[in-house]
Amino acid sequence: MNQSIQECILYSKDLRLLYVEDNKDARTFTLELLNRFFTDIAIAIDGEDGLKQFKASEFDLVITDLNMPNMDGIEMSKEMKRINESISIIILSAHNETDFFISSIQLGVDGFLLKPLELSQFAQTMSKVVEKIHLKKEVKLYQTELEDSNKNLEQKVQERTNELEYKVYHDDLTGLKNHTAMMKKINNFTFETLVLVDIAGFQKFNDLYGLSAGNTILIKFADSLNEFNAQKTYTLFRVYSDVFAILYASQEIENDHSDIDIQRLIDSFKKFKVYIEEIEAEVDIETTIGIAINQDNLFVKADMALKHAKKLKKQAIIYSEEIDTSKQLLKDMHWKNEIQNAISTDNIIPVFQGIVDIDGNVIKYETLMRLTQFSNNEEKLISPYFFLEASVKTRQYDKLTRIIVEKSFEFMSGKGIDFSINLSFEDLSDPLRVQFLHDQIAKYEIGNNLIMEVLESEVVSDYKMVADILNSFRESGVRIAIDDFGSGYSNFEHILRLNPDYLKIDASLIKEVVTDEKSFTLVKAIAEFSKELGIKVIAEYVSSKEIFDILKELSIDEYQGFYFSMPSKGLELIRDV
């Protein structure tokens, strides 16, 4: 990394930079980093000022904030591009602002950086942009030489220009056209189909056999694409790292053979092998494919399809609106703002739902999280069903967990009432979160009344580690429940290793226990299995007398659901205990 930073500084020092930032503190902080790379920096305090300076002078690079008064970064960049189409622009932002990023991509900016700037991220982005600027300068220099030189030098200069242009638009390793060439071609012509092909698990080949073997795989893979394209006129690219692309122009698929070709391509990769000299053996190469057909933003849509195929572990997926992640990104950003606002206004609260015995007597409570919203002076409690996944993606989950733990512990402290909190195996895998829980249990002396409901997960690989952590809480008097038991991840052997005090049967089984014989049989088996092991069973989502009566026949120990009570705010609830 130090070497790449030094190379970046070397390339940057002779460039003229225009830095546009309205926030004085951010400007001061960022300039400390920029001064390490650039010796000639002009500073503008907003978009209008930046555009004014840009019109009055020449710059090699513009680094600008997004949100600014008078004129934002996008509008300023548009005006600059009208003046100088080839100007290199890097966008700074403190947030993942999807709309702005989409506008920036369409505008053709050269890179994005999230504030506050990190040296490694900055250096990585700058290395690519600065190299591109220097290549542009070299091309421009040789073009100028071509115009100024006499006829005897024209051929030599042209050859050098062609070499540089080739380097700009081609991948050195495979000889295929690169990402820059692909985007230029997509933007300038009409295309109907883009196929992205990713070499699955490519990094493992580099790790196991070395970079030389990895390069061999990339070269051989490119050769196989060229063979596939030998009788066709498609355009091939190495987009980045281990991702390749095949671009179909509309006039190239008039006979509607593209679907056949795509299937042939997929089939050919199922048999693809590469001989690795380092191990003197062939290795099987697997691929993942994303396809976009007749779409705007062809590359973006094909990339979405590729990522979705990876997520579902499928070899190939064609883009459709159902897998479009941009809408989900907007939804996540909405909930990020809602959560942030709720945290800052103290509107993340615990509510409690009673758990009853076979006679209907409340014997304990489950703590549940709610986000409070107000509309027309009416309070609305939002379930985490709507925002919990977004909180994980936007790194707010830990803060929410800490708020609910501390508020519920403080509320229940000294009341002598048993209550439970919900945790995941991922929570127990975080040493800082585990230590926080230990600290809060000790602070509020709540261990003997606390039950940890642990939600099963398919990602758990080390059950011994989880068992050891749970045992450390048992030393403080905490009891353990396995939540959503029977949901699909359940494994009796694993459960035995965790030695829980309670099993909470998954709601999907309880809801159907009256009408579905399989659900009834599973619930009965879980109840009998647990009784033999001395584990108490809790049925959640009990919504009717019919369900309650059947569960009583199965000797379920405890019950929870809307049939008995709705989740309520703590003060109202405890008054009824």
N, C-alpha and C positions, 0 to 999 in steps of 0.2 A: 504493500500500500504506500509506504514512504517513497518508493521509486516512482510510482504512478503520480503521486502528488508533486514530486520534484519535476517530472516531465510536464505536468500540467502547468506549473508555475513558469517553466521555461517557455512554453508556447504562448502563455497569456501575457507575459510582461510587455510585449510590443503591441498589444491590442488596445484600442481606445474604447472604453466602456461608458455607457450611459446608464446610471442607476436611478430608478424612479421609485420613491417610497414616501408616502405622506406622514407616516408615524415616526416621530423624532427618535423615540427609544429604539424601535426596530431598525431605523436607519443607522443609528450609532452602533448597535450590536452587529448588524450585517457588514458594515464598512470595515470593522475590525478583521473580518474574514476576507473580504474582497481585497483589502490592501495587501494581503499576503500574496495575492496572485496578479494584481494589476497595478501598474504604475501611473496610468493615465485614466482617471475616473472623473466624469462629470456627474453632478448630483442634481436631480429634479425633485421637487416637493409634491407634485401631483401630475396627473395625466396631461393637463394643459401645458404646464411648464415643461414636461418631458417632450411633448410634440414640438413646442416652440424651439427648444434647443436642438432637436433632431433636424428641423428645417434649416437651422442656422449653421450647422456643422456636420461633419461626417463622423460616423461611429462604426466600429466593427461589430459591436454586440450591445444589446439592450437587455437589462435585467429589471423586471418591473413587478410591483405588487398588483394584485387583482382589484381589491376594493379600495377606491380612492375618491375623494370629493372632486367635483367639477367634471372630471372625465375618468372613467375606470380604465383598468389595464387592457381590457379587450378592445374598447373603442379606440384607445390610443394606438394599440398595436395594428388595428385595421388601417388607420390613417398612415402609419409608418410604412406598412406593406404597400399602400398605394404609391407612396413616394419612392420606396426602394424595395422591390419584391423579394430580393435575396437577403435582406437584413436578417441576422440571426437574433431570435428573441427567446428569453427564458422567463417563464411565469413563476412568481412566488405566491404562495398562499398559506394561510394558517389552518385551513380546513380542506377536506375532500369535497370541493364544491362542484358537483357533477355537471350542472348546466354550464358553468364557466369552462370546465375542462373540455366538454364536447365542443363548445364554441372555439376554444383554443386549438383543438385538433383540426377542426375544419379550416381555421385560419392558417394553419401550418407552422405553429411555433416549434421551436427546436427542443424544448425540454420543460419539465416541471420540477419545482423544488418546494418541499413543505417546510414552513417555518415552525420552530426555530431551526436554522440551518445546522446540519451536522457535517463535519469536515469530510468524512468518507463519502457521504451521499453527494455533497457538493463537488468533490474532486472527480467522482465517477461521471457525473453529468457533464461537468465542464470539459473533461478530457475529450469526450465525443464531440461536443459543440465546437471547441477550439480547434480540434483537428479538421473538422469540416470547414471552418472559416479559413484555415491556412490552405486547405485544398482549393477552396474557391479563389483565394488570393493568387495561388500558383497558376490556376487556369486563367484568371484575368491577366496575370503578368505575361504569360506566354501568348495570350491573345493580343495583348498590346505589342509585344515583341513582333508578332506576326504582322500586325498592321504597319509597324515602323520599319521593319527590316526590308531589305531589298528582295527581289525575286529569287536570288540564289539561296536565301535562308528560309524561304516560305515553307518548303517541304519539311525541313528539319523541325521547325517550330510546330508545324501541323502534327507531325508524328508525336512530339512531346505532349501536345494538347490532347491528342487522342489517347495517349497512355494515361494521362491524368484523369480524363473523363472515364476511361475504362475502370480505373481504380475507384472512382467515386461511385460507379454504378454496378460494380461486380465484387463478388466475394473472392478473396485471394486464395482461399484453401480449395474450394470446389470449382471455381470458374463460373458458377452460376451467377445470375444477376442477384442483387441484394435488395434489402428492404426499401432503400431510397428509390431504386429503379422501379420496384413494384408499385409504390405509392404514386410515383410520377405517371406510370402507365395507367393506373386505375383512374387517376384524376383527369387524364387527358383523353381517354377513350371510353367507349361503352363496353362493359363486360357483364356477362350474365352469371358466371360461376367462378368462385374461388375455393380451392381445396387447400387446407392447411394440414400438413402431415408432421406429427411430432414423434421422434424416436423415444419410445417409452423407456423410462429408467436409464437414460443415457449417462447420467452422472455416475452410476454404479460402474459402468465400463471404464470411465476415467479413473475412478477410485481403485478398481481392482487391477487394471492392466496398464494404467498410465495414459498420459495425454497423447502419446504417439499412437497408441491403439485406438483411442477415441477419434483422432484425426483420420485414421484409416477407415473407420466405420462411416464417418461423414463423407469421405471421398467416394467410397464404394456405394453409399446410398445415393449420392448425386449421380453416379454412373448409372445406377439402376433406373433413376428417373429419366435420364437421357435415353436409355434403351426403350423405356415405355413410350417416350415421345418421338421416337425415330420416324414413325410414319404419320405423325400428327404435326400440328402447327401451334400447339399450346406453348405458353411462356412459363419457364421454370425459374424459381428463385430459392435461394437460401435466405430466409427471412431474418432469423437470429438463432444463435446457438445450434440447437438440434431440431429446429422447426423449418420445414421446407414448404413451398407453395407452388400450386399449379393454377394458372390463370387462363380462363377460356373467354375469348372474345365472341360477341354475338354472331358474327359472320362465320366463325369456325364451327358452330354447332347447328347449322341450318338443317342437317339431316337428323338432328335429335339423337345423336349417339352419345351424348355426354354422360347419361345415366349408365349406359353400358360400360363406358370407359372408366367411370368412377368405381363400378363394381369390379372391373378387371384389375384396377389399381389396388383396391382393398384385398382382393384375392392374391395378387402377386406378393404383397407384403406378408401374407400369412406364411409364405415359404421362404422368406428372405433370410439368408445366412451370410456371415462375413468371416473369412479366415483371418485369425489374429496370429501373426508371426511370433509375438512374445510368448504365447502359450502353445503354439504349434497345433491349433485346433480351431474348428468353426464354432461360432456362437450364433444363437438364434436372435434375430432382431424383431421386436414387436413394435407396432405403431398405434398411435391414436390419431383420429382424423376428424377435423371439423370442416363443414361444408356450408357455404352460403350461396344461394341461387336467387337471382333477380331481386337483390336487396340494395337499398341505399346504404352507404357506409359499409361497403362489401367486406373490407378487412376486419372492421370491428365486429360485424355479425359472425364472420367465420371464426374469429377468435373466441367469441362467446360459445359457439358450438363446440370448439375444441376443448375449452375449459369444462363445459358440461359433460362431454364424453369422458374426460379424465375423472370427473367427480363420480360419475355413474359406473366407471370402469368398463365402458363400452368401446369397441374399436372405432366406430364412426357414428356421428350424429349430424343431421342436416338442421341448420338454423330454422327456428320457428318462433313466433311471438311468445309461446309458452316458456321458452328458456331465456328470454331477453332479461338480462340482469339489470339493465338501466332503470327499469321501473322499481325493482327491488332496492337498488341503490338510493333512489329518491325516497322510498319508504323508510329505509334505514336512517337516512339523513334527517327525515322528519322526526323519527323517534329519538334520534340522538339529541336534537334540540329540545324536544319535550322532556326527556330525562334530565338534561342539563338544567333546564328551567325548574323542574320539580325538585332537584337536589338543592339548587340555590335558594328556593323559597320554602324549603323544609316540607315538601309535599310528597315525600316517599314515606309511607306509614305502614305499620303492621296492623293486620286485622286477625281475629281469632275465630276458629270454628270448633264447636264442641265435638268431642268424641264420647260416645255413651256406651254403657254396658248393656247386657241382654235385657235389663229391665227399663232401659231408657234413661238411666241416671247419668248425668255428665260427670266424667271421671278425669278428663284431661282436655287439652286444647291443642289444635295445630295452628302455628303461626303462619300467616300468608302475607305476601307483599301486595300493596296496592299503590298506584300512582294517582294522586288526587288532582282533579281538574275542576274548574269552576266556570259555569256558563249561566248568565242571567241570574246570578246569586244562588244557583243550585250546584250542590256538590256532586261530582261524579267520580266513582272509584273505578280505576282502570286495572284490569287483571294483567299480570305479567305475560299471559298468553300472547298479548299484542306487542310487547316491547322487549321481552327477555332476550330473544335471539339477536335483536338489533343491539342490545347493550353489550353482548359478547363481541360482536363485530366491531363496535365503536369503542371498546375498551372501557366501558363504564360498569361492567358487571361487578367487578371487585368492590367498587364504591357502594353500589346498591346492597350487596351482601353485608358489608360492614355496617351500613345504616340500619338494616333490619335486625341484625344480630344485636347491636348495641341498644336499639330502642326496645326490642322485645325483652331483653335481659333486664334492662333497667325497670321496665314496667312490671315484670313478674317477680323481681327481687323482693324477698321477704314475705311473699303472699302464701308460700307453701303449696302452690298449685302446680301440678305436672303440666308441661307443655312441650311441644316439639318444634324444631326448625328443619327446613329442607336444605340438604347439601347434595352435591354430586361427587362422584369419584374424582372428577377433575379438581374440585375444591380441595379434597384431601391430598391431592398430589402437589399442591402449592405450599411450600414450607412457610411462607409468610402468612398465608391465610390460616394455616393450622396453628401457628404461634399466636395469631390474633385471637382465635377461638379459645385457646388455653388461657390467655390473658383476661379475656372477658368473663370466662367461667369463674376464674379466681377473684376477679374484681367484684362481681355481684354475688358470689357464693351461691351459685345457682345449679351446681352439678347434680345434686340429688333429685332435682325436679326436672332436669332436662333430658329430652329424648332427641337424638339426631336421626332424622329420616334421610337415609342415603339412597339416592336414585341410581339404579344400575345403568351401566354404559357398556357399549360394545368396544370401547377403546382401552378398557382395563387389561393390562397384561401381567401386572405384578400384584396378585391378590395377597401375597404375604405382606408386602409393604402396606397395603390398605388395612389389613388385619392388625398390624403392629400399631398403626396410627390410631385406629379405633380403640385398641386396648389401652393406649395412653390416655384417652378420654375416659374410659371406664374407671381408671384410677381416681378420677374426680367424682365418681358416682353416676356418670352419664350412662344412659341406656341407648341401645342401638336398634333402629328399625330399618328394614329394607323396603323402599318405596316402589310402587308399581310392579310388584312381583307377579310374574306370569306374562309380562308385556312382550317378550320375545328374546331378551338377552338372558333370561333367568337360567341358571344352571345350579342344580341342587348341590353339586359337589363344591362349587365356589361359595355358595351361601353357607354351607356347613363350616367352611374355613373362616368365615367372618363371624360365626357364632352370634347371630342377632338375638335380641330379646323379643322382637316383633317382626311379623311379615305383614305388609299392607298389600292386599290383593289388588291388581291393576283394575282400573275403572272399566276397561273394555269387557272384562269378564263379569263384573258385578252388574253392569247395565243389561246384559243378555241372560242372566242366570235364570230368569223366569221363562224365557221363550226359546232359549237355545240349549239343547241337551249337552253339547260339547262343553259349553261354558259351565253348566251345572256340574258336570263330571270333573272338570279341572278344579273348580272351587272346592268341591268335596275332597278331591285328592290332596290339594294343598292343605286343607284343614286337618285331615287325618295325618298327613306327613308331619305337619308342624306340631300337632298334639303329641305324637310319639317322641319328638325331640325336645319337648318342653318349651316350644316357641309359641307365643300368643299371636293370634291372627286378627287383623283389623280389616274390615270391609269398608272401603270408601265409595263415594258416589251412590249411597243408598238414597233413592229418590222417591220410593213409594212403600206403602204398607206391604204390598205383595212381595217385594224384594226382601224387606225386613223379615217377614214371616218365614220365607224359605231359608234365609241365612241362619235364622235361629234354629231351624231344624237341623242344620249342619253344625251346630254348636260353635259358630264363630264367636270369638271372645268379645270383640268391640266393634262399634259401628260409627260411621260418619257420613253425612250427606245432607242435602236440602230437606229431606223428610224430617229431620230433627231440628236443624237450624241453618240459617244463612251465616256466612262470615260477617262478623260485626266488629266495630271499633272496640278497643280494649275496655275503656271505662264503662261503656254501656253493658258489656258482656259480664265483667267481673261483678257488677252490681247484682246480677241475677244468680250468681253462684251461691 
